[in-house]
Amino acid sequence: MKYNQATLNKIEKILDEAEYVVRYERGTFQSGYCILEAKKVVVLNKFLSVEGRINTLVDLIPQLNVNLDLLTHESQKLYDELKKKSVALALEASEKTEAEKKDTEAKAAVMPEETQTPEEV
């Protein structure tokens, strides 16, 4: 996926067709966005770059209730692609976390008990 204005426009089109309003505002959004679900409003930090806006929307879209019947064929294809990408990223993050946990457990098993902190035992 290219990180340019055209891609951002396509992603925003999905939200528009799903009857969500996308607004760019100032604010202290910890993750770069805020969802007002009852009003179907997505507020993004206006200081994000195009790449940041795309990444934020890619992370956000799977969390929204999108009625596929409202989307055009082109938007449905992109929506499905974004959902698959989100699932793949979540799976990758889960595998990484699991590997880190096993690595930590292996290190704790090798370490003598005297050097382990109470939290590690």
Backbone atoms as SQL, in Angstrom:
CREATE TABLE atoms (id INTEGER PRIMARY KEY, chain TEXT, resi INTEGER, resn TEXT, atom TEXT, x REAL, y REAL, z REAL);
INSERT INTO atoms VALUES
  (1, 'A', 1, 'MET', 'N', 0.843, -1.172, 0.000),
  (2, 'A', 1, 'MET', 'CA', 0.000, 0.000, 0.000),
  (3, 'A', 1, 'MET', 'C', 0.892, 1.239, 0.000),
  (4, 'A', 2, 'LYS', 'N', 0.567, 2.155, -0.855),
  (5, 'A', 2, 'LYS', 'CA', 1.331, 3.395, -0.931),
  (6, 'A', 2, 'LYS', 'C', 0.777, 4.387, 0.087),
  (7, 'A', 3, 'TYR', 'N', 1.684, 5.108, 0.694),
  (8, 'A', 3, 'TYR', 'CA', 1.294, 6.105, 1.689),
  (9, 'A', 3, 'TYR', 'C', 1.251, 7.476, 1.029),
  (10, 'A', 4, 'ASN', 'N', 0.158, 7.729, 0.307),
  (11, 'A', 4, 'ASN', 'CA', 0.000, 9.018, -0.355),
  (12, 'A', 4, 'ASN', 'C', -1.435, 9.512, -0.175),
  (13, 'A', 5, 'GLN', 'N', -1.694, 10.697, -0.664),
  (14, 'A', 5, 'GLN', 'CA', -3.004, 11.321, -0.486),
  (15, 'A', 5, 'GLN', 'C', -4.110, 10.511, -1.152),
  (16, 'A', 6, 'ALA', 'N', -3.823, 9.886, -2.293),
  (17, 'A', 6, 'ALA', 'CA', -4.837, 9.087, -2.989),
  (18, 'A', 6, 'ALA', 'C', -5.290, 7.906, -2.128),
  (19, 'A', 7, 'THR', 'N', -4.340, 7.251, -1.467),
  (20, 'A', 7, 'THR', 'CA', -4.687, 6.133, -0.582),
  (21, 'A', 7, 'THR', 'C', -5.515, 6.627, 0.597),
  (22, 'A', 8, 'LEU', 'N', -5.110, 7.746, 1.170),
  (23, 'A', 8, 'LEU', 'CA', -5.865, 8.328, 2.277),
  (24, 'A', 8, 'LEU', 'C', -7.294, 8.643, 1.839),
  (25, 'A', 9, 'ASN', 'N', -7.450, 9.199, 0.639),
  (26, 'A', 9, 'ASN', 'CA', -8.781, 9.518, 0.123),
  (27, 'A', 9, 'ASN', 'C', -9.640, 8.264, -0.019),
  (28, 'A', 10, 'LYS', 'N', -9.040, 7.160, -0.476),
  (29, 'A', 10, 'LYS', 'CA', -9.784, 5.902, -0.632),
  (30, 'A', 10, 'LYS', 'C', -10.246, 5.370, 0.720),
  (31, 'A', 11, 'ILE', 'N', -9.373, 5.457, 1.714),
  (32, 'A', 11, 'ILE', 'CA', -9.736, 4.978, 3.049),
  (33, 'A', 11, 'ILE', 'C', -10.825, 5.871, 3.653),
  (34, 'A', 12, 'GLU', 'N', -10.698, 7.177, 3.457),
  (35, 'A', 12, 'GLU', 'CA', -11.723, 8.099, 3.949),
  (36, 'A', 12, 'GLU', 'C', -13.054, 7.852, 3.244),
  (37, 'A', 13, 'LYS', 'N', -12.997, 7.439, 1.975),
  (38, 'A', 13, 'LYS', 'CA', -14.212, 7.141, 1.212),
  (39, 'A', 13, 'LYS', 'C', -14.959, 5.962, 1.831),
  (40, 'A', 14, 'ILE', 'N', -14.210, 4.959, 2.314),
  (41, 'A', 14, 'ILE', 'CA', -14.848, 3.821, 2.993),
  (42, 'A', 14, 'ILE', 'C', -15.658, 4.325, 4.182),
  (43, 'A', 15, 'LEU', 'N', -15.045, 5.178, 4.980),
  (44, 'A', 15, 'LEU', 'CA', -15.728, 5.702, 6.162),
  (45, 'A', 15, 'LEU', 'C', -16.926, 6.564, 5.775),
  (46, 'A', 16, 'ASP', 'N', -16.774, 7.347, 4.721),
  (47, 'A', 16, 'ASP', 'CA', -17.868, 8.187, 4.248),
  (48, 'A', 16, 'ASP', 'C', -19.047, 7.324, 3.797),
  (49, 'A', 17, 'GLU', 'N', -18.755, 6.276, 3.024),
  (50, 'A', 17, 'GLU', 'CA', -19.814, 5.387, 2.544),
  (51, 'A', 17, 'GLU', 'C', -20.466, 4.624, 3.699),
  (52, 'A', 18, 'ALA', 'N', -19.703, 4.364, 4.759),
  (53, 'A', 18, 'ALA', 'CA', -20.236, 3.674, 5.940),
  (54, 'A', 18, 'ALA', 'C', -20.941, 4.655, 6.877),
  (55, 'A', 19, 'GLU', 'N', -21.101, 5.880, 6.413),
  (56, 'A', 19, 'GLU', 'CA', -21.811, 6.941, 7.123),
  (57, 'A', 19, 'GLU', 'C', -21.092, 7.416, 8.385),
  (58, 'A', 20, 'TYR', 'N', -19.759, 7.347, 8.354),
  (59, 'A', 20, 'TYR', 'CA', -18.944, 7.931, 9.418),
  (60, 'A', 20, 'TYR', 'C', -18.443, 9.283, 8.935),
  (61, 'A', 21, 'VAL', 'N', -18.338, 10.229, 9.853),
  (62, 'A', 21, 'VAL', 'CA', -17.782, 11.542, 9.553),
  (63, 'A', 21, 'VAL', 'C', -16.344, 11.544, 10.055),
  (64, 'A', 22, 'VAL', 'N', -15.419, 11.926, 9.189),
  (65, 'A', 22, 'VAL', 'CA', -14.013, 12.015, 9.578),
  (66, 'A', 22, 'VAL', 'C', -13.677, 13.486, 9.760),
  (67, 'A', 23, 'ARG', 'N', -13.166, 13.809, 10.948),
  (68, 'A', 23, 'ARG', 'CA', -12.781, 15.190, 11.233),
  (69, 'A', 23, 'ARG', 'C', -11.335, 15.210, 11.685),
  (70, 'A', 24, 'TYR', 'N', -10.640, 16.257, 11.304),
  (71, 'A', 24, 'TYR', 'CA', -9.255, 16.465, 11.730),
  (72, 'A', 24, 'TYR', 'C', -9.251, 17.651, 12.679),
  (73, 'A', 25, 'GLU', 'N', -8.912, 17.381, 13.933),
  (74, 'A', 25, 'GLU', 'CA', -8.970, 18.407, 14.970),
  (75, 'A', 25, 'GLU', 'C', -7.720, 18.363, 15.834),
  (76, 'A', 26, 'ARG', 'N', -7.526, 19.447, 16.581),
  (77, 'A', 26, 'ARG', 'CA', -6.463, 19.458, 17.589),
  (78, 'A', 26, 'ARG', 'C', -6.985, 18.734, 18.811),
  (79, 'A', 27, 'GLY', 'N', -6.076, 18.127, 19.530),
  (80, 'A', 27, 'GLY', 'CA', -6.491, 17.451, 20.753),
  (81, 'A', 27, 'GLY', 'C', -5.364, 16.615, 21.302),
  (82, 'A', 28, 'THR', 'N', -5.588, 16.082, 22.464),
  (83, 'A', 28, 'THR', 'CA', -4.577, 15.235, 23.089),
  (84, 'A', 28, 'THR', 'C', -5.010, 13.783, 22.960),
  (85, 'A', 29, 'PHE', 'N', -5.095, 13.329, 21.729),
  (86, 'A', 29, 'PHE', 'CA', -5.471, 11.946, 21.477),
  (87, 'A', 29, 'PHE', 'C', -4.222, 11.106, 21.649),
  (88, 'A', 30, 'GLN', 'N', -4.247, 10.230, 22.621),
  (89, 'A', 30, 'GLN', 'CA', -3.073, 9.431, 22.924),
  (90, 'A', 30, 'GLN', 'C', -2.649, 8.593, 21.719),
  (91, 'A', 31, 'SER', 'N', -3.614, 8.023, 21.011),
  (92, 'A', 31, 'SER', 'CA', -3.284, 7.154, 19.889),
  (93, 'A', 31, 'SER', 'C', -3.491, 7.836, 18.545),
  (94, 'A', 32, 'GLY', 'N', -3.839, 9.090, 18.540),
  (95, 'A', 32, 'GLY', 'CA', -3.998, 9.812, 17.288),
  (96, 'A', 32, 'GLY', 'C', -5.431, 9.925, 16.817),
  (97, 'A', 33, 'TYR', 'N', -6.370, 9.278, 17.532),
  (98, 'A', 33, 'TYR', 'CA', -7.758, 9.360, 17.112),
  (99, 'A', 33, 'TYR', 'C', -8.702, 9.254, 18.301),
  (100, 'A', 34, 'CYS', 'N', -9.950, 9.592, 18.044),
  (101, 'A', 34, 'CYS', 'CA', -11.014, 9.485, 19.035),
  (102, 'A', 34, 'CYS', 'C', -12.263, 9.060, 18.274),
  (103, 'A', 35, 'ILE', 'N', -13.007, 8.098, 18.805),
  (104, 'A', 35, 'ILE', 'CA', -14.221, 7.634, 18.135),
  (105, 'A', 35, 'ILE', 'C', -15.425, 8.048, 18.969),
  (106, 'A', 36, 'LEU', 'N', -16.357, 8.697, 18.337),
  (107, 'A', 36, 'LEU', 'CA', -17.637, 8.990, 18.968),
  (108, 'A', 36, 'LEU', 'C', -18.635, 8.045, 18.307),
  (109, 'A', 37, 'GLU', 'N', -18.708, 6.807, 18.808),
  (110, 'A', 37, 'GLU', 'CA', -19.442, 5.728, 18.154),
  (111, 'A', 37, 'GLU', 'C', -20.922, 6.048, 17.963),
  (112, 'A', 38, 'ALA', 'N', -21.553, 6.609, 18.965),
  (113, 'A', 38, 'ALA', 'CA', -22.982, 6.874, 18.867),
  (114, 'A', 38, 'ALA', 'C', -23.301, 7.846, 17.731),
  (115, 'A', 39, 'LYS', 'N', -22.374, 8.749, 17.447),
  (116, 'A', 39, 'LYS', 'CA', -22.612, 9.733, 16.393),
  (117, 'A', 39, 'LYS', 'C', -21.886, 9.394, 15.099),
  (118, 'A', 40, 'LYS', 'N', -21.185, 8.271, 15.087),
  (119, 'A', 40, 'LYS', 'CA', -20.419, 7.832, 13.912),
  (120, 'A', 40, 'LYS', 'C', -19.453, 8.925, 13.450),
  (121, 'A', 41, 'VAL', 'N', -18.694, 9.424, 14.396),
  (122, 'A', 41, 'VAL', 'CA', -17.696, 10.450, 14.107),
  (123, 'A', 41, 'VAL', 'C', -16.324, 9.915, 14.498),
  (124, 'A', 42, 'VAL', 'N', -15.372, 10.060, 13.599),
  (125, 'A', 42, 'VAL', 'CA', -13.984, 9.700, 13.871),
  (126, 'A', 42, 'VAL', 'C', -13.193, 10.995, 13.849),
  (127, 'A', 43, 'VAL', 'N', -12.512, 11.284, 14.948),
  (128, 'A', 43, 'VAL', 'CA', -11.715, 12.505, 15.038),
  (129, 'A', 43, 'VAL', 'C', -10.248, 12.104, 15.065),
  (130, 'A', 44, 'LEU', 'N', -9.502, 12.587, 14.080),
  (131, 'A', 44, 'LEU', 'CA', -8.070, 12.308, 13.994),
  (132, 'A', 44, 'LEU', 'C', -7.282, 13.555, 14.366),
  (133, 'A', 45, 'ASN', 'N', -6.105, 13.334, 14.898),
  (134, 'A', 45, 'ASN', 'CA', -5.211, 14.440, 15.224),
  (135, 'A', 45, 'ASN', 'C', -4.794, 15.124, 13.924),
  (136, 'A', 46, 'LYS', 'N', -5.069, 16.397, 13.803),
  (137, 'A', 46, 'LYS', 'CA', -4.801, 17.098, 12.548),
  (138, 'A', 46, 'LYS', 'C', -3.316, 17.300, 12.279),
  (139, 'A', 47, 'PHE', 'N', -2.481, 17.059, 13.276),
  (140, 'A', 47, 'PHE', 'CA', -1.048, 17.240, 13.089),
  (141, 'A', 47, 'PHE', 'C', -0.355, 15.982, 12.573),
  (142, 'A', 48, 'LEU', 'N', -1.104, 14.899, 12.384),
  (143, 'A', 48, 'LEU', 'CA', -0.512, 13.678, 11.826),
  (144, 'A', 48, 'LEU', 'C', -0.154, 13.896, 10.358),
  (145, 'A', 49, 'SER', 'N', 0.923, 13.267, 9.931),
  (146, 'A', 49, 'SER', 'CA', 1.294, 13.299, 8.515),
  (147, 'A', 49, 'SER', 'C', 0.332, 12.400, 7.743),
  (148, 'A', 50, 'VAL', 'N', 0.418, 12.416, 6.417),
  (149, 'A', 50, 'VAL', 'CA', -0.424, 11.548, 5.589),
  (150, 'A', 50, 'VAL', 'C', -0.189, 10.092, 5.973),
  (151, 'A', 51, 'GLU', 'N', 1.068, 9.711, 6.144),
  (152, 'A', 51, 'GLU', 'CA', 1.382, 8.334, 6.534),
  (153, 'A', 51, 'GLU', 'C', 0.787, 8.008, 7.900),
  (154, 'A', 52, 'GLY', 'N', 0.891, 8.934, 8.834),
  (155, 'A', 52, 'GLY', 'CA', 0.320, 8.734, 10.164),
  (156, 'A', 52, 'GLY', 'C', -1.193, 8.610, 10.121),
  (157, 'A', 53, 'ARG', 'N', -1.833, 9.411, 9.274),
  (158, 'A', 53, 'ARG', 'CA', -3.291, 9.343, 9.131),
  (159, 'A', 53, 'ARG', 'C', -3.711, 7.994, 8.558),
  (160, 'A', 54, 'ILE', 'N', -2.974, 7.531, 7.542),
  (161, 'A', 54, 'ILE', 'CA', -3.285, 6.235, 6.928),
  (162, 'A', 54, 'ILE', 'C', -3.110, 5.119, 7.950),
  (163, 'A', 55, 'ASN', 'N', -1.985, 5.108, 8.643),
  (164, 'A', 55, 'ASN', 'CA', -1.737, 4.061, 9.640),
  (165, 'A', 55, 'ASN', 'C', -2.790, 4.074, 10.741),
  (166, 'A', 56, 'THR', 'N', -3.183, 5.251, 11.170),
  (167, 'A', 56, 'THR', 'CA', -4.199, 5.365, 12.214),
  (168, 'A', 56, 'THR', 'C', -5.533, 4.824, 11.726),
  (169, 'A', 57, 'LEU', 'N', -5.927, 5.179, 10.511),
  (170, 'A', 57, 'LEU', 'CA', -7.195, 4.688, 9.969),
  (171, 'A', 57, 'LEU', 'C', -7.158, 3.185, 9.726),
  (172, 'A', 58, 'VAL', 'N', -6.010, 2.668, 9.291),
  (173, 'A', 58, 'VAL', 'CA', -5.872, 1.220, 9.083),
  (174, 'A', 58, 'VAL', 'C', -6.049, 0.489, 10.415),
  (175, 'A', 59, 'ASP', 'N', -5.503, 1.042, 11.490),
  (176, 'A', 59, 'ASP', 'CA', -5.678, 0.448, 12.817),
  (177, 'A', 59, 'ASP', 'C', -7.121, 0.579, 13.309),
  (178, 'A', 60, 'LEU', 'N', -7.757, 1.656, 12.926),
  (179, 'A', 60, 'LEU', 'CA', -9.074, 2.005, 13.431),
  (180, 'A', 60, 'LEU', 'C', -10.217, 1.271, 12.735),
  (181, 'A', 61, 'ILE', 'N', -10.151, 1.121, 11.435),
  (182, 'A', 61, 'ILE', 'CA', -11.268, 0.592, 10.648),
  (183, 'A', 61, 'ILE', 'C', -11.791, -0.755, 11.156),
  (184, 'A', 62, 'PRO', 'N', -10.941, -1.712, 11.515),
  (185, 'A', 62, 'PRO', 'CA', -11.486, -2.993, 12.000),
  (186, 'A', 62, 'PRO', 'C', -12.310, -2.870, 13.287),
  (187, 'A', 63, 'GLN', 'N', -12.147, -1.802, 14.025),
  (188, 'A', 63, 'GLN', 'CA', -12.889, -1.603, 15.270),
  (189, 'A', 63, 'GLN', 'C', -14.284, -1.021, 15.038),
  (190, 'A', 64, 'LEU', 'N', -14.532, -0.508, 13.843),
  (191, 'A', 64, 'LEU', 'CA', -15.793, 0.162, 13.553),
  (192, 'A', 64, 'LEU', 'C', -16.840, -0.821, 13.045),
  (193, 'A', 65, 'ASN', 'N', -18.103, -0.472, 13.266),
  (194, 'A', 65, 'ASN', 'CA', -19.211, -1.257, 12.719),
  (195, 'A', 65, 'ASN', 'C', -19.509, -0.733, 11.322),
  (196, 'A', 66, 'VAL', 'N', -19.001, -1.444, 10.319),
  (197, 'A', 66, 'VAL', 'CA', -19.172, -1.011, 8.936),
  (198, 'A', 66, 'VAL', 'C', -20.170, -1.934, 8.255),
  (199, 'A', 67, 'ASN', 'N', -21.230, -1.356, 7.698),
  (200, 'A', 67, 'ASN', 'CA', -22.218, -2.115, 6.942),
  (201, 'A', 67, 'ASN', 'C', -21.697, -2.271, 5.512),
  (202, 'A', 68, 'LEU', 'N', -21.312, -3.492, 5.150),
  (203, 'A', 68, 'LEU', 'CA', -20.721, -3.730, 3.829),
  (204, 'A', 68, 'LEU', 'C', -21.688, -3.431, 2.697),
  (205, 'A', 69, 'ASP', 'N', -22.987, -3.496, 2.961),
  (206, 'A', 69, 'ASP', 'CA', -23.977, -3.220, 1.917),
  (207, 'A', 69, 'ASP', 'C', -23.926, -1.765, 1.453),
  (208, 'A', 70, 'LEU', 'N', -23.410, -0.894, 2.298),
  (209, 'A', 70, 'LEU', 'CA', -23.328, 0.523, 1.940),
  (210, 'A', 70, 'LEU', 'C', -22.104, 0.848, 1.082),
  (211, 'A', 71, 'LEU', 'N', -21.133, -0.054, 1.050),
  (212, 'A', 71, 'LEU', 'CA', -19.875, 0.215, 0.351),
  (213, 'A', 71, 'LEU', 'C', -19.953, -0.162, -1.120),
  (214, 'A', 72, 'THR', 'N', -19.264, 0.623, -1.943),
  (215, 'A', 72, 'THR', 'CA', -19.134, 0.267, -3.355),
  (216, 'A', 72, 'THR', 'C', -18.214, -0.948, -3.461),
  (217, 'A', 73, 'HIS', 'N', -18.208, -1.576, -4.623),
  (218, 'A', 73, 'HIS', 'CA', -17.374, -2.766, -4.822),
  (219, 'A', 73, 'HIS', 'C', -15.899, -2.450, -4.562),
  (220, 'A', 74, 'GLU', 'N', -15.448, -1.314, -5.080),
  (221, 'A', 74, 'GLU', 'CA', -14.045, -0.899, -4.891),
  (222, 'A', 74, 'GLU', 'C', -13.725, -0.702, -3.406),
  (223, 'A', 75, 'SER', 'N', -14.636, -0.066, -2.690),
  (224, 'A', 75, 'SER', 'CA', -14.428, 0.171, -1.261),
  (225, 'A', 75, 'SER', 'C', -14.471, -1.134, -0.471),
  (226, 'A', 76, 'GLN', 'N', -15.342, -2.068, -0.885),
  (227, 'A', 76, 'GLN', 'CA', -15.398, -3.369, -0.214),
  (228, 'A', 76, 'GLN', 'C', -14.076, -4.115, -0.359),
  (229, 'A', 77, 'LYS', 'N', -13.487, -4.056, -1.547),
  (230, 'A', 77, 'LYS', 'CA', -12.200, -4.724, -1.771),
  (231, 'A', 77, 'LYS', 'C', -11.122, -4.136, -0.865),
  (232, 'A', 78, 'LEU', 'N', -11.049, -2.816, -0.801),
  (233, 'A', 78, 'LEU', 'CA', -10.056, -2.163, 0.047),
  (234, 'A', 78, 'LEU', 'C', -10.337, -2.448, 1.525),
  (235, 'A', 79, 'TYR', 'N', -11.603, -2.429, 1.908),
  (236, 'A', 79, 'TYR', 'CA', -11.984, -2.729, 3.293),
  (237, 'A', 79, 'TYR', 'C', -11.534, -4.140, 3.674),
  (238, 'A', 80, 'ASP', 'N', -11.793, -5.113, 2.797),
  (239, 'A', 80, 'ASP', 'CA', -11.367, -6.495, 3.058),
  (240, 'A', 80, 'ASP', 'C', -9.850, -6.588, 3.171),
  (241, 'A', 81, 'GLU', 'N', -9.152, -5.865, 2.300),
  (242, 'A', 81, 'GLU', 'CA', -7.684, -5.846, 2.335),
  (243, 'A', 81, 'GLU', 'C', -7.180, -5.270, 3.666),
  (244, 'A', 82, 'LEU', 'N', -7.808, -4.200, 4.113),
  (245, 'A', 82, 'LEU', 'CA', -7.412, -3.572, 5.378),
  (246, 'A', 82, 'LEU', 'C', -7.706, -4.484, 6.567),
  (247, 'A', 83, 'LYS', 'N', -8.839, -5.185, 6.527),
  (248, 'A', 83, 'LYS', 'CA', -9.178, -6.118, 7.609),
  (249, 'A', 83, 'LYS', 'C', -8.161, -7.253, 7.668),
  (250, 'A', 84, 'LYS', 'N', -7.798, -7.793, 6.495),
  (251, 'A', 84, 'LYS', 'CA', -6.815, -8.883, 6.451),
  (252, 'A', 84, 'LYS', 'C', -5.467, -8.406, 6.973),
  (253, 'A', 85, 'LYS', 'N', -5.083, -7.199, 6.580),
  (254, 'A', 85, 'LYS', 'CA', -3.817, -6.637, 7.044),
  (255, 'A', 85, 'LYS', 'C', -3.840, -6.466, 8.558),
  (256, 'A', 86, 'SER', 'N', -4.955, -6.014, 9.086),
  (257, 'A', 86, 'SER', 'CA', -5.089, -5.821, 10.524),
  (258, 'A', 86, 'SER', 'C', -4.987, -7.149, 11.267),
  (259, 'A', 87, 'VAL', 'N', -5.629, -8.189, 10.740),
  (260, 'A', 87, 'VAL', 'CA', -5.569, -9.512, 11.365),
  (261, 'A', 87, 'VAL', 'C', -4.144, -10.040, 11.328),
  (262, 'A', 88, 'ALA', 'N', -3.468, -9.857, 10.192),
  (263, 'A', 88, 'ALA', 'CA', -2.084, -10.324, 10.060),
  (264, 'A', 88, 'ALA', 'C', -1.172, -9.606, 11.047),
  (265, 'A', 89, 'LEU', 'N', -1.351, -8.303, 11.196),
  (266, 'A', 89, 'LEU', 'CA', -0.536, -7.535, 12.139),
  (267, 'A', 89, 'LEU', 'C', -0.816, -7.956, 13.581),
  (268, 'A', 90, 'ALA', 'N', -2.076, -8.212, 13.897),
  (269, 'A', 90, 'ALA', 'CA', -2.429, -8.647, 15.251),
  (270, 'A', 90, 'ALA', 'C', -1.837, -10.018, 15.547),
  (271, 'A', 91, 'LEU', 'N', -1.880, -10.910, 14.556),
  (272, 'A', 91, 'LEU', 'CA', -1.306, -12.244, 14.723),
  (273, 'A', 91, 'LEU', 'C', 0.202, -12.156, 14.914),
  (274, 'A', 92, 'GLU', 'N', 0.836, -11.306, 14.124),
  (275, 'A', 92, 'GLU', 'CA', 2.287, -11.110, 14.224),
  (276, 'A', 92, 'GLU', 'C', 2.663, -10.569, 15.610),
  (277, 'A', 93, 'ALA', 'N', 1.899, -9.612, 16.097),
  (278, 'A', 93, 'ALA', 'CA', 2.164, -9.038, 17.420),
  (279, 'A', 93, 'ALA', 'C', 1.956, -10.081, 18.512),
  (280, 'A', 94, 'SER', 'N', 0.942, -10.909, 18.355),
  (281, 'A', 94, 'SER', 'CA', 0.669, -11.963, 19.328),
  (282, 'A', 94, 'SER', 'C', 1.798, -12.982, 19.365),
  (283, 'A', 95, 'GLU', 'N', 2.286, -13.364, 18.188),
  (284, 'A', 95, 'GLU', 'CA', 3.392, -14.318, 18.112),
  (285, 'A', 95, 'GLU', 'C', 4.655, -13.732, 18.732),
  (286, 'A', 96, 'LYS', 'N', 4.891, -12.444, 18.499),
  (287, 'A', 96, 'LYS', 'CA', 6.062, -11.779, 19.059),
  (288, 'A', 96, 'LYS', 'C', 5.972, -11.747, 20.587),
  (289, 'A', 97, 'THR', 'N', 4.798, -11.434, 21.102),
  (290, 'A', 97, 'THR', 'CA', 4.594, -11.401, 22.549),
  (291, 'A', 97, 'THR', 'C', 4.803, -12.784, 23.153),
  (292, 'A', 98, 'GLU', 'N', 4.284, -13.808, 22.487),
  (293, 'A', 98, 'GLU', 'CA', 4.438, -15.184, 22.969),
  (294, 'A', 98, 'GLU', 'C', 5.909, -15.593, 22.972),
  (295, 'A', 99, 'ALA', 'N', 6.640, -15.220, 21.919),
  (296, 'A', 99, 'ALA', 'CA', 8.066, -15.545, 21.838),
  (297, 'A', 99, 'ALA', 'C', 8.849, -14.832, 22.941),
  (298, 'A', 100, 'GLU', 'N', 8.514, -13.568, 23.202),
  (299, 'A', 100, 'GLU', 'CA', 9.184, -12.816, 24.266),
  (300, 'A', 100, 'GLU', 'C', 8.896, -13.436, 25.631),
  (301, 'A', 101, 'LYS', 'N', 7.679, -13.915, 25.827),
  (302, 'A', 101, 'LYS', 'CA', 7.305, -14.548, 27.091),
  (303, 'A', 101, 'LYS', 'C', 8.112, -15.828, 27.300),
  (304, 'A', 102, 'LYS', 'N', 8.228, -16.645, 26.250),
  (305, 'A', 102, 'LYS', 'CA', 9.001, -17.887, 26.345),
  (306, 'A', 102, 'LYS', 'C', 10.472, -17.588, 26.603),
  (307, 'A', 103, 'ASP', 'N', 10.993, -16.548, 25.962),
  (308, 'A', 103, 'ASP', 'CA', 12.389, -16.158, 26.153),
  (309, 'A', 103, 'ASP', 'C', 12.627, -15.736, 27.604),
  (310, 'A', 104, 'THR', 'N', 11.712, -14.967, 28.153),
  (311, 'A', 104, 'THR', 'CA', 11.818, -14.524, 29.545),
  (312, 'A', 104, 'THR', 'C', 11.755, -15.714, 30.501),
  (313, 'A', 105, 'GLU', 'N', 10.854, -16.663, 30.210),
  (314, 'A', 105, 'GLU', 'CA', 10.740, -17.855, 31.055),
  (315, 'A', 105, 'GLU', 'C', 12.014, -18.691, 30.988),
  (316, 'A', 106, 'ALA', 'N', 12.598, -18.801, 29.802),
  (317, 'A', 106, 'ALA', 'CA', 13.827, -19.576, 29.636),
  (318, 'A', 106, 'ALA', 'C', 14.976, -18.931, 30.411),
  (319, 'A', 107, 'LYS', 'N', 15.070, -17.607, 30.357),
  (320, 'A', 107, 'LYS', 'CA', 16.118, -16.898, 31.098),
  (321, 'A', 107, 'LYS', 'C', 15.929, -17.074, 32.600),
  (322, 'A', 108, 'ALA', 'N', 14.692, -17.046, 33.067),
  (323, 'A', 108, 'ALA', 'CA', 14.410, -17.200, 34.494),
  (324, 'A', 108, 'ALA', 'C', 14.760, -18.608, 34.963),
  (325, 'A', 109, 'ALA', 'N', 14.552, -19.602, 34.110),
  (326, 'A', 109, 'ALA', 'CA', 14.853, -20.986, 34.472),
  (327, 'A', 109, 'ALA', 'C', 16.354, -21.210, 34.588),
  (328, 'A', 110, 'VAL', 'N', 17.146, -20.492, 33.808),
  (329, 'A', 110, 'VAL', 'CA', 18.599, -20.640, 33.810),
  (330, 'A', 110, 'VAL', 'C', 19.226, -19.894, 34.978),
  (331, 'A', 111, 'MET', 'N', 18.612, -18.817, 35.421),
  (332, 'A', 111, 'MET', 'CA', 19.153, -17.958, 36.463),
  (333, 'A', 111, 'MET', 'C', 19.071, -18.651, 37.827),
  (334, 'A', 112, 'PRO', 'N', 20.139, -18.627, 38.641),
  (335, 'A', 112, 'PRO', 'CA', 20.075, -19.205, 39.988),
  (336, 'A', 112, 'PRO', 'C', 19.042, -18.473, 40.835),
  (337, 'A', 113, 'GLU', 'N', 18.433, -19.191, 41.770),
  (338, 'A', 113, 'GLU', 'CA', 17.359, -18.611, 42.582),
  (339, 'A', 113, 'GLU', 'C', 17.798, -17.412, 43.399),
  (340, 'A', 114, 'GLU', 'N', 19.062, -17.395, 43.863),
  (341, 'A', 114, 'GLU', 'CA', 19.515, -16.284, 44.695),
  (342, 'A', 114, 'GLU', 'C', 19.478, -14.959, 43.938),
  (343, 'A', 115, 'THR', 'N', 19.672, -15.010, 42.614),
  (344, 'A', 115, 'THR', 'CA', 19.716, -13.766, 41.845),
  (345, 'A', 115, 'THR', 'C', 18.349, -13.360, 41.328),
  (346, 'A', 116, 'GLN', 'N', 17.338, -14.212, 41.490),
  (347, 'A', 116, 'GLN', 'CA', 16.006, -13.871, 41.006),
  (348, 'A', 116, 'GLN', 'C', 15.309, -12.955, 42.002),
  (349, 'A', 117, 'THR', 'N', 14.568, -12.020, 41.471),
  (350, 'A', 117, 'THR', 'CA', 13.780, -11.149, 42.329),
  (351, 'A', 117, 'THR', 'C', 12.500, -11.887, 42.697),
  (352, 'A', 118, 'PRO', 'N', 11.799, -11.465, 43.735),
  (353, 'A', 118, 'PRO', 'CA', 10.547, -12.135, 44.119),
  (354, 'A', 118, 'PRO', 'C', 9.526, -12.153, 42.985),
  (355, 'A', 119, 'GLU', 'N', 9.542, -11.144, 42.108),
  (356, 'A', 119, 'GLU', 'CA', 8.598, -11.095, 40.997),
  (357, 'A', 119, 'GLU', 'C', 8.878, -12.183, 39.977),
  (358, 'A', 120, 'GLU', 'N', 10.151, -12.584, 39.832),
  (359, 'A', 120, 'GLU', 'CA', 10.515, -13.581, 38.831),
  (360, 'A', 120, 'GLU', 'C', 10.268, -14.998, 39.317),
  (361, 'A', 121, 'VAL', 'N', 10.157, -15.196, 40.627),
  (362, 'A', 121, 'VAL', 'CA', 10.000, -16.543, 41.188),
  (363, 'A', 121, 'VAL', 'C', 8.573, -16.969, 41.188);
